[in-house]
Amino acid sequence: MRQEIAHIALVVRDYDEALDFYVGKLRFELVEDTYQAEQDKRWVVVRPPGSTGTTLLLAKASKPEQEIFIGNQAGGRVFLFLSTDDFDRDFAHLRAMDIEIVRPPQTHDYGQVAVFKDLYGNLWDLVQFSSQHPLAVTS
């Protein structure tokens, strides 16, 4: 049996401002941006550069009940983990893009990590796992 998580829905305020951040600043790739007339919404999917795994579905909040979760999908905890093959390169890029760093780089047994905020305030780990870690990303 084989299963995978295909998408993680990330509630956003606006499709285009979310694309500006994820594609423009984080350098994610736009996988799909399709208008769905029957629901009057867009199906917007992005993924980290070079990734073939789970993608983010940028889901525009369409009800007040959804709007309250923009920027706080994990109750203030780190919500998403962006694994990299070059921590220093990607951390320097975050700084160059004026992305808010919440916790500076630290080294742990599992690898190097820093915490940053996305445009809405969701917390992310930028992490480069050590070469022995089962989730290590290699070039």
C-alpha positions as CSV (number, residue, x, y, z in Angstrom):
1,M,0.0,0.0,0.0
2,R,1.2,3.5,-0.8
3,Q,-0.3,6.8,0.2
4,E,0.9,10.4,0.3
5,I,-0.4,13.7,1.5
6,A,-1.0,15.5,-1.7
7,H,-1.9,19.0,-0.5
8,I,-2.0,21.0,2.7
9,A,-4.6,23.8,2.6
10,L,-3.3,27.1,3.8
11,V,-6.1,29.7,4.5
12,V,-5.1,33.0,2.9
13,R,-6.7,36.4,2.7
14,D,-6.1,36.9,-1.0
15,Y,-4.8,34.7,-3.8
16,D,-2.5,37.2,-5.4
17,E,-0.9,38.6,-2.3
18,A,-0.2,35.0,-1.2
19,L,1.3,34.2,-4.6
20,D,3.5,37.3,-4.3
21,F,4.9,36.0,-1.0
22,Y,5.2,32.3,-1.8
23,V,6.3,32.5,-5.4
24,G,7.9,36.0,-5.3
25,K,9.7,35.9,-2.0
26,L,10.0,32.2,-1.0
27,R,10.7,31.2,-4.6
28,F,8.0,28.5,-4.6
29,E,6.9,27.2,-8.0
30,L,3.3,27.8,-9.2
31,V,1.9,24.4,-9.9
32,E,-1.7,25.4,-10.8
33,D,-3.9,28.4,-10.8
34,T,-7.3,27.5,-12.2
35,Y,-10.5,29.4,-11.9
36,Q,-13.5,27.3,-10.8
37,A,-16.5,29.1,-12.0
38,E,-19.1,26.8,-10.3
39,Q,-17.7,27.8,-6.9
40,D,-16.3,31.3,-7.9
41,K,-12.9,30.5,-6.5
42,R,-9.4,29.6,-7.7
43,W,-7.5,26.4,-7.2
44,V,-4.0,27.7,-6.5
45,V,-1.3,25.2,-5.7
46,V,2.4,26.0,-5.0
47,R,5.4,23.9,-4.0
48,P,9.0,24.6,-2.9
49,P,11.6,24.7,-5.7
50,G,12.7,21.2,-6.8
51,S,10.0,19.5,-4.6
52,T,8.0,16.6,-5.9
53,G,6.1,15.9,-2.6
54,T,3.3,17.6,-0.7
55,T,2.1,21.0,-2.1
56,L,0.3,23.9,-0.5
57,L,-3.2,24.7,-1.6
58,L,-3.7,28.4,-1.1
59,A,-7.3,28.5,0.0
60,K,-8.9,31.9,0.1
61,A,-11.1,32.4,3.2
62,S,-14.7,32.6,2.0
63,K,-16.5,32.9,5.3
64,P,-15.9,34.8,8.6
65,E,-15.4,31.4,10.3
66,Q,-12.4,30.8,8.0
67,E,-11.0,34.3,8.2
68,I,-10.2,33.9,11.9
69,F,-7.6,31.2,11.1
70,I,-5.6,33.3,8.6
71,G,-2.1,33.4,10.1
72,N,-2.9,31.1,13.0
73,Q,-3.7,27.7,11.6
74,A,-1.6,25.9,14.3
75,G,-2.6,28.0,17.4
76,G,0.7,29.8,17.5
77,R,2.9,26.7,17.0
78,V,5.2,26.2,14.1
79,F,2.8,25.0,11.3
80,L,5.0,24.1,8.4
81,F,8.5,22.8,7.9
82,L,10.5,23.9,4.9
83,S,13.4,21.4,4.5
84,T,16.5,22.6,2.5
85,D,19.7,21.2,1.1
86,D,21.5,24.5,1.9
87,F,20.5,26.2,5.1
88,D,22.9,29.2,4.8
89,R,21.8,30.0,1.2
90,D,18.1,29.9,2.1
91,F,18.4,31.7,5.4
92,A,20.3,34.5,3.6
93,H,17.5,34.7,1.1
94,L,14.9,35.0,3.8
95,R,16.9,37.9,5.3
96,A,17.3,39.5,1.9
97,M,13.5,39.4,1.3
98,D,12.9,41.0,4.7
99,I,11.0,38.0,5.9
100,E,10.6,38.2,9.7
101,I,12.9,35.8,11.6
102,V,11.3,34.7,14.9
103,R,14.1,32.5,16.1
104,P,17.6,32.8,14.8
105,P,19.5,29.8,13.5
106,Q,20.3,27.1,16.0
107,T,22.1,23.8,15.6
108,H,20.6,20.6,17.1
109,D,21.3,16.9,16.8
110,Y,18.8,16.6,14.0
111,G,20.2,19.6,12.0
112,Q,20.1,23.4,11.7
113,V,16.9,25.3,12.1
114,A,15.4,28.9,12.2
115,V,11.8,30.0,12.6
116,F,10.2,32.6,10.3
117,K,6.8,34.0,9.7
118,D,4.9,34.0,6.5
119,L,3.0,37.1,5.3
120,Y,0.0,36.2,7.6
121,G,2.0,35.3,10.7
122,N,2.0,31.5,10.4
123,L,5.2,30.1,11.8
124,W,7.6,28.0,9.7
125,D,10.8,26.1,10.4
126,L,13.5,26.4,7.8
127,V,15.5,23.3,8.5
128,Q,18.4,21.5,7.1
129,F,18.4,18.0,8.6
130,S,21.8,16.4,9.4
131,S,23.0,13.9,6.7
132,Q,22.1,10.9,9.0
133,H,18.5,12.1,9.5
134,P,15.9,10.1,7.6
135,L,14.4,13.3,6.1
136,A,17.7,14.9,5.0
137,V,17.4,16.6,1.6
138,T,20.2,16.1,-0.8
139,S,21.0,18.0,-4.0
